[in-house]
Amino acid sequence: MKKIEAIIRPEKLTDTIKELKKIGITGFSVSQIVGRGKQIDTQGVYRGRNYKVTLHPKIKLEIVLSDYMVKQTIETIITSSQTGEDGDGKIYVYPILEAYNIKTGEIDLSIDDLANNRGE
């Protein structure tokens, strides 16, 4: 099993979720975050005063899935969230040693719906 963390632009979330569902990825977590990378600072206005925006709003998608789905999932995230501009985000992949189903208390070896449908 692997965990994918994808940091993407907020305006790309809907498109990315739609494309993930097309390849069978239906389970994921979404968090609103702020971060700093190569994206340039911008100006904001609050109560009539200008201020510099150095941390940009982003979305973090977290997906735990079977190893065989990792490459296709990464490709889907890239094609659905890419604009070609600085600030498009990053994708990180981590190994997952174990996953447990809280309802049953048992180890969950087939974390994604596709593996369950394939009998894995």
C-alpha angles and dihedrals in degrees: 000000000000136000119220119200112191122187108201141163113276092234090059096055098092094048092046094051091048091053093044090054089053090061093045101262105137103147120076144121124240125202132179109229140163125225150163129237136127093318110116123246116262135201124249133187123221121176091343096309126112120230136176118251108214098159114059126208113251139167123236117207116195118195128175113197147149118286094247091062097052100089095045091046093051092048090050093050092049096049094044098045104032120112098163092240131113109270097044089127141229140276122218126190122203131181116245113212098190140355126197131202106229093204094057101021089227130126110268107219096170102053100170131060093241092059090049091052091049092053094246 
